[in-house]
Amino acid sequence: MDQPRRPGDILKRGRLLALCLLLPACTLFQRPYRPPHASPEEAARVEFPLDLPAETRTTLTGALVTAMQLALDDFLPLDVKPHDGATDVERCLYRRESYEVIASPGPDGVTFVRVTLRPDVCEKQNIIMDMEATYAIDVEGRRILARQR
């Protein structure tokens, strides 16, 4: 014979149901990526110049930097790592500094960004031929309009 339900049973089941529904939703609220910072001791050893040297200084507009960031985040996301047992060449391909990024403003607020593997950085015996993509970026809308590989 079934026992009558007690008010506490319904409350427990309601909490369990709410928990089961909310846990998967928590994955939607992940914290955005933030780069790691050095320890305070290591940071204290850095000496900032009074001004950045003119002969080595590069100035980019915020729009170009935003377009480049969006393209790189799509081309080679920061959280993607080489697989276990990856070769030196494969590990090289996962480093953003192995690539050259060129940006050019286009019509109607579009910025074009080309990401290309730098010559002679990862290549060995010409095994890597086509490691590039060109993006059309809507900087104001912070989105990729199109990608061409």
PyRosetta script that sets phi, psi and omega in degrees:
from pyrosetta import init, pose_from_sequence

init()
pose = pose_from_sequence("MDQPRRPGDILKRGRLLALCLLLPACTLFQRPYRPPHASPEEAARVEFPLDLPAETRTTLTGALVTAMQLALDDFLPLDVKPHDGATDVERCLYRRESYEVIASPGPDGVTFVRVTLRPDVCEKQNIIMDMEATYAIDVEGRRILARQR")
pose.set_psi(1, 137.6)
pose.set_omega(1, 179.0)
pose.set_phi(2, -73.2)
pose.set_psi(2, 140.1)
pose.set_omega(2, 176.0)
pose.set_phi(3, -84.9)
pose.set_psi(3, 147.6)
pose.set_omega(3, 179.0)
pose.set_phi(4, -65.2)
pose.set_psi(4, 146.0)
pose.set_omega(4, 179.6)
pose.set_phi(5, -75.9)
pose.set_psi(5, 138.7)
pose.set_omega(5, 177.1)
pose.set_phi(6, -97.3)
pose.set_psi(6, 152.9)
pose.set_omega(6, -179.9)
pose.set_phi(7, -56.5)
pose.set_psi(7, -33.3)
pose.set_omega(7, 179.8)
pose.set_phi(8, -66.9)
pose.set_psi(8, -32.4)
pose.set_omega(8, 179.5)
pose.set_phi(9, -64.0)
pose.set_psi(9, -42.8)
pose.set_omega(9, -179.7)
pose.set_phi(10, -64.4)
pose.set_psi(10, -41.0)
pose.set_omega(10, 179.3)
pose.set_phi(11, -63.7)
pose.set_psi(11, -42.2)
pose.set_omega(11, 178.8)
pose.set_phi(12, -63.8)
pose.set_psi(12, -43.7)
pose.set_omega(12, 179.3)
pose.set_phi(13, -65.2)
pose.set_psi(13, -37.5)
pose.set_omega(13, 178.4)
pose.set_phi(14, -63.8)
pose.set_psi(14, -42.1)
pose.set_omega(14, 178.0)
pose.set_phi(15, -65.0)
pose.set_psi(15, -41.6)
pose.set_omega(15, 179.4)
pose.set_phi(16, -63.7)
pose.set_psi(16, -43.6)
pose.set_omega(16, 178.4)
pose.set_phi(17, -62.6)
pose.set_psi(17, -44.5)
pose.set_omega(17, 179.1)
pose.set_phi(18, -62.0)
pose.set_psi(18, -41.2)
pose.set_omega(18, 179.1)
pose.set_phi(19, -63.6)
pose.set_psi(19, -43.2)
pose.set_omega(19, 179.4)
pose.set_phi(20, -64.8)
pose.set_psi(20, -32.2)
pose.set_omega(20, 179.7)
pose.set_phi(21, -80.3)
pose.set_psi(21, -33.1)
pose.set_omega(21, -175.4)
pose.set_phi(22, -83.0)
pose.set_psi(22, -32.1)
pose.set_omega(22, -177.3)
pose.set_phi(23, -58.3)
pose.set_psi(23, -47.9)
pose.set_omega(23, 177.4)
pose.set_phi(24, -63.2)
pose.set_psi(24, -31.0)
pose.set_omega(24, 179.6)
pose.set_phi(25, -67.9)
pose.set_psi(25, -24.0)
pose.set_omega(25, -180.0)
pose.set_phi(26, -62.1)
pose.set_psi(26, -26.9)
pose.set_omega(26, 179.0)
pose.set_phi(27, -66.7)
pose.set_psi(27, -21.0)
pose.set_omega(27, 177.9)
pose.set_phi(28, -74.7)
pose.set_psi(28, -18.7)
pose.set_omega(28, -175.7)
pose.set_phi(29, -106.7)
pose.set_psi(29, 40.4)
pose.set_omega(29, 179.5)
pose.set_phi(30, -71.4)
pose.set_psi(30, 146.3)
pose.set_omega(30, 179.0)
pose.set_phi(31, -68.9)
pose.set_psi(31, 136.8)
pose.set_omega(31, 179.1)
pose.set_phi(32, -65.1)
pose.set_psi(32, 155.7)
pose.set_omega(32, -178.8)
pose.set_phi(33, -62.5)
pose.set_psi(33, 134.5)
pose.set_omega(33, 172.0)
pose.set_phi(34, -129.8)
pose.set_psi(34, 133.4)
pose.set_omega(34, -179.3)
pose.set_phi(35, -66.4)
pose.set_psi(35, 150.6)
pose.set_omega(35, 178.8)
pose.set_phi(36, -69.0)
pose.set_psi(36, 151.4)
pose.set_omega(36, 178.1)
pose.set_phi(37, -114.7)
pose.set_psi(37, 149.9)
pose.set_omega(37, 176.9)
pose.set_phi(38, -70.6)
pose.set_psi(38, 164.8)
pose.set_omega(38, 177.1)
pose.set_phi(39, -66.2)
pose.set_psi(39, 158.3)
pose.set_omega(39, 177.3)
pose.set_phi(40, -57.9)
pose.set_psi(40, -34.1)
pose.set_omega(40, 179.7)
pose.set_phi(41, -65.9)
pose.set_psi(41, -43.9)
pose.set_omega(41, 179.2)
pose.set_phi(42, -68.0)
pose.set_psi(42, -40.1)
pose.set_omega(42, 179.1)
pose.set_phi(43, -63.3)
pose.set_psi(43, -35.3)
pose.set_omega(43, -179.4)
pose.set_phi(44, -65.1)
pose.set_psi(44, -22.8)
pose.set_omega(44, -179.0)
pose.set_phi(45, -81.8)
pose.set_psi(45, -9.5)
pose.set_omega(45, -178.9)
pose.set_phi(46, -79.2)
pose.set_psi(46, 130.7)
pose.set_omega(46, 176.7)
pose.set_phi(47, -109.0)
pose.set_psi(47, 115.7)
pose.set_omega(47, 179.1)
pose.set_phi(48, -82.3)
pose.set_psi(48, 138.0)
pose.set_omega(48, 174.9)
pose.set_phi(49, -72.6)
pose.set_psi(49, 157.9)
pose.set_omega(49, 177.0)
pose.set_phi(50, -64.8)
pose.set_psi(50, -36.5)
pose.set_omega(50, 176.6)
pose.set_phi(51, -143.9)
pose.set_psi(51, 154.1)
pose.set_omega(51, 177.9)
pose.set_phi(52, -77.8)
pose.set_psi(52, 133.8)
pose.set_omega(52, -177.0)
pose.set_phi(53, -59.3)
pose.set_psi(53, 128.1)
pose.set_omega(53, -176.5)
pose.set_phi(54, -61.3)
pose.set_psi(54, -34.9)
pose.set_omega(54, -176.1)
pose.set_phi(55, -72.1)
pose.set_psi(55, -19.0)
pose.set_omega(55, 179.2)
pose.set_phi(56, -116.8)
pose.set_psi(56, 2.8)
pose.set_omega(56, -175.8)
pose.set_phi(57, -80.3)
pose.set_psi(57, 140.4)
pose.set_omega(57, 175.0)
pose.set_phi(58, -125.8)
pose.set_psi(58, 132.5)
pose.set_omega(58, 179.5)
pose.set_phi(59, -113.8)
pose.set_psi(59, 127.9)
pose.set_omega(59, 176.7)
pose.set_phi(60, -124.7)
pose.set_psi(60, 145.3)
pose.set_omega(60, 175.9)
pose.set_phi(61, -73.0)
pose.set_psi(61, 158.3)
pose.set_omega(61, 176.8)
pose.set_phi(62, -60.3)
pose.set_psi(62, -34.7)
pose.set_omega(62, 179.4)
pose.set_phi(63, -65.2)
pose.set_psi(63, -41.8)
pose.set_omega(63, 179.3)
pose.set_phi(64, -67.1)
pose.set_psi(64, -41.8)
pose.set_omega(64, 179.4)
pose.set_phi(65, -63.0)
pose.set_psi(65, -43.0)
pose.set_omega(65, 178.9)
pose.set_phi(66, -61.7)
pose.set_psi(66, -45.5)
pose.set_omega(66, 179.5)
pose.set_phi(67, -61.5)
pose.set_psi(67, -44.3)
pose.set_omega(67, 179.6)
pose.set_phi(68, -62.8)
pose.set_psi(68, -42.9)
pose.set_omega(68, 180.0)
pose.set_phi(69, -61.5)
pose.set_psi(69, -46.1)
pose.set_omega(69, 180.0)
pose.set_phi(70, -61.9)
pose.set_psi(70, -43.5)
pose.set_omega(70, 179.6)
pose.set_phi(71, -64.4)
pose.set_psi(71, -45.1)
pose.set_omega(71, -179.8)
pose.set_phi(72, -66.4)
pose.set_psi(72, -37.3)
pose.set_omega(72, 178.4)
pose.set_phi(73, -63.1)
pose.set_psi(73, -29.9)
pose.set_omega(73, 176.3)
pose.set_phi(74, -81.8)
pose.set_psi(74, -45.4)
pose.set_omega(74, -175.6)
pose.set_phi(75, -66.9)
pose.set_psi(75, -45.4)
pose.set_omega(75, -177.2)
pose.set_phi(76, -145.8)
pose.set_psi(76, 81.7)
pose.set_omega(76, -178.6)
pose.set_phi(77, -57.0)
pose.set_psi(77, 144.6)
pose.set_omega(77, -177.2)
pose.set_phi(78, -64.0)
pose.set_psi(78, -26.5)
pose.set_omega(78, -177.4)
pose.set_phi(79, -87.0)
pose.set_psi(79, -1.1)
pose.set_omega(79, 178.5)
pose.set_phi(80, -87.2)
pose.set_psi(80, 126.9)
pose.set_omega(80, -177.3)
pose.set_phi(81, -121.8)
pose.set_psi(81, 155.5)
pose.set_omega(81, 176.6)
pose.set_phi(82, -64.6)
pose.set_psi(82, 152.9)
pose.set_omega(82, 179.6)
pose.set_phi(83, -72.3)
pose.set_psi(83, 161.5)
pose.set_omega(83, 176.2)
pose.set_phi(84, -60.5)
pose.set_psi(84, 136.3)
pose.set_omega(84, 179.5)
pose.set_phi(85, 81.5)
pose.set_psi(85, 13.6)
pose.set_omega(85, -179.5)
pose.set_phi(86, -64.5)
pose.set_psi(86, 146.2)
pose.set_omega(86, 178.2)
pose.set_phi(87, -75.3)
pose.set_psi(87, 169.6)
pose.set_omega(87, 176.9)
pose.set_phi(88, -58.8)
pose.set_psi(88, -40.9)
pose.set_omega(88, 179.8)
pose.set_phi(89, -64.5)
pose.set_psi(89, -44.0)
pose.set_omega(89, 179.0)
pose.set_phi(90, -62.9)
pose.set_psi(90, -42.8)
pose.set_omega(90, 177.9)
pose.set_phi(91, -63.1)
pose.set_psi(91, -38.1)
pose.set_omega(91, 177.9)
pose.set_phi(92, -60.6)
pose.set_psi(92, -40.4)
pose.set_omega(92, -178.2)
pose.set_phi(93, -66.7)
pose.set_psi(93, -19.3)
pose.set_omega(93, 179.5)
pose.set_phi(94, -90.8)
pose.set_psi(94, 0.8)
pose.set_omega(94, 179.8)
pose.set_phi(95, -99.1)
pose.set_psi(95, 125.4)
pose.set_omega(95, -179.6)
pose.set_phi(96, -61.1)
pose.set_psi(96, -31.5)
pose.set_omega(96, -178.6)
pose.set_phi(97, -69.3)
pose.set_psi(97, -6.7)
pose.set_omega(97, 175.7)
pose.set_phi(98, -81.1)
pose.set_psi(98, -4.5)
pose.set_omega(98, -174.6)
pose.set_phi(99, -116.5)
pose.set_psi(99, 154.0)
pose.set_omega(99, 173.6)
pose.set_phi(100, -106.7)
pose.set_psi(100, 138.5)
pose.set_omega(100, -179.1)
pose.set_phi(101, -122.1)
pose.set_psi(101, 124.9)
pose.set_omega(101, 179.7)
pose.set_phi(102, -120.6)
pose.set_psi(102, 132.7)
pose.set_omega(102, 179.6)
pose.set_phi(103, -127.3)
pose.set_psi(103, 146.3)
pose.set_omega(103, -179.7)
pose.set_phi(104, -147.0)
pose.set_psi(104, 125.8)
pose.set_omega(104, 176.3)
pose.set_phi(105, -63.9)
pose.set_psi(105, 141.6)
pose.set_omega(105, 179.0)
pose.set_phi(106, -122.2)
pose.set_psi(106, -168.1)
pose.set_omega(106, -179.0)
pose.set_phi(107, -75.6)
pose.set_psi(107, 157.9)
pose.set_omega(107, 173.2)
pose.set_phi(108, 57.7)
pose.set_psi(108, 34.9)
pose.set_omega(108, 177.1)
pose.set_phi(109, 76.0)
pose.set_psi(109, 11.1)
pose.set_omega(109, 178.7)
pose.set_phi(110, -90.1)
pose.set_psi(110, 138.9)
pose.set_omega(110, 173.3)
pose.set_phi(111, -116.5)
pose.set_psi(111, 131.8)
pose.set_omega(111, 178.3)
pose.set_phi(112, -97.3)
pose.set_psi(112, 134.6)
pose.set_omega(112, -178.5)
pose.set_phi(113, -130.6)
pose.set_psi(113, 128.1)
pose.set_omega(113, 176.7)
pose.set_phi(114, -113.9)
pose.set_psi(114, 128.0)
pose.set_omega(114, 176.4)
pose.set_phi(115, -110.9)
pose.set_psi(115, 122.4)
pose.set_omega(115, -175.7)
pose.set_phi(116, -134.1)
pose.set_psi(116, 139.7)
pose.set_omega(116, 174.3)
pose.set_phi(117, -63.0)
pose.set_psi(117, 128.2)
pose.set_omega(117, 179.6)
pose.set_phi(118, -65.6)
pose.set_psi(118, 137.6)
pose.set_omega(118, -178.9)
pose.set_phi(119, -59.9)
pose.set_psi(119, 138.4)
pose.set_omega(119, 174.5)
pose.set_phi(120, 65.1)
pose.set_psi(120, 16.7)
pose.set_omega(120, 177.4)
pose.set_phi(121, -88.4)
pose.set_psi(121, -53.7)
pose.set_omega(121, -177.8)
pose.set_phi(122, -111.4)
pose.set_psi(122, -14.3)
pose.set_omega(122, -174.1)
pose.set_phi(123, -68.3)
pose.set_psi(123, 136.4)
pose.set_omega(123, 173.5)
pose.set_phi(124, -137.8)
pose.set_psi(124, 122.3)
pose.set_omega(124, 178.0)
pose.set_phi(125, 56.2)
pose.set_psi(125, 34.3)
pose.set_omega(125, 175.9)
pose.set_phi(126, 54.4)
pose.set_psi(126, 34.6)
pose.set_omega(126, -180.0)
pose.set_phi(127, -82.1)
pose.set_psi(127, -19.5)
pose.set_omega(127, -179.9)
pose.set_phi(128, -107.5)
pose.set_psi(128, 115.1)
pose.set_omega(128, -174.6)
pose.set_phi(129, -110.6)
pose.set_psi(129, -40.9)
pose.set_omega(129, -168.2)
pose.set_phi(130, -129.0)
pose.set_psi(130, 76.0)
pose.set_omega(130, 178.8)
pose.set_phi(131, -113.2)
pose.set_psi(131, 73.5)
pose.set_omega(131, 178.6)
pose.set_phi(132, -155.5)
pose.set_psi(132, 162.9)
pose.set_omega(132, 174.6)
pose.set_phi(133, -154.7)
pose.set_psi(133, 149.7)
pose.set_omega(133, 174.8)
pose.set_phi(134, -118.5)
pose.set_psi(134, 134.4)
pose.set_omega(134, -176.0)
pose.set_phi(135, -117.1)
pose.set_psi(135, 145.9)
pose.set_omega(135, 167.1)
pose.set_phi(136, -106.2)
pose.set_psi(136, 117.6)
pose.set_omega(136, -173.2)
pose.set_phi(137, -115.0)
pose.set_psi(137, 132.8)
pose.set_omega(137, 170.1)
pose.set_phi(138, -94.8)
pose.set_psi(138, 98.4)
pose.set_omega(138, -174.9)
pose.set_phi(139, -66.2)
pose.set_psi(139, -44.8)
pose.set_omega(139, -177.6)
pose.set_phi(140, -60.2)
pose.set_psi(140, -40.8)
pose.set_omega(140, 178.5)
pose.set_phi(141, -85.9)
pose.set_psi(141, -3.2)
pose.set_omega(141, 179.9)
pose.set_phi(142, 50.8)
pose.set_psi(142, 53.6)
pose.set_omega(142, -178.6)
pose.set_phi(143, -148.0)
pose.set_psi(143, 158.3)
pose.set_omega(143, 177.1)
pose.set_phi(144, -90.7)
pose.set_psi(144, 121.8)
pose.set_omega(144, 179.2)
pose.set_phi(145, -81.4)
pose.set_psi(145, -41.9)
pose.set_omega(145, -178.7)
pose.set_phi(146, -160.0)
pose.set_psi(146, 158.0)
pose.set_omega(146, 177.4)
pose.set_phi(147, -133.6)
pose.set_psi(147, 138.2)
pose.set_omega(147, 177.6)
pose.set_phi(148, -124.9)
pose.set_psi(148, 125.2)
pose.set_omega(148, 179.1)
pose.set_phi(149, -107.5)
pose.dump_pdb("model.pdb")
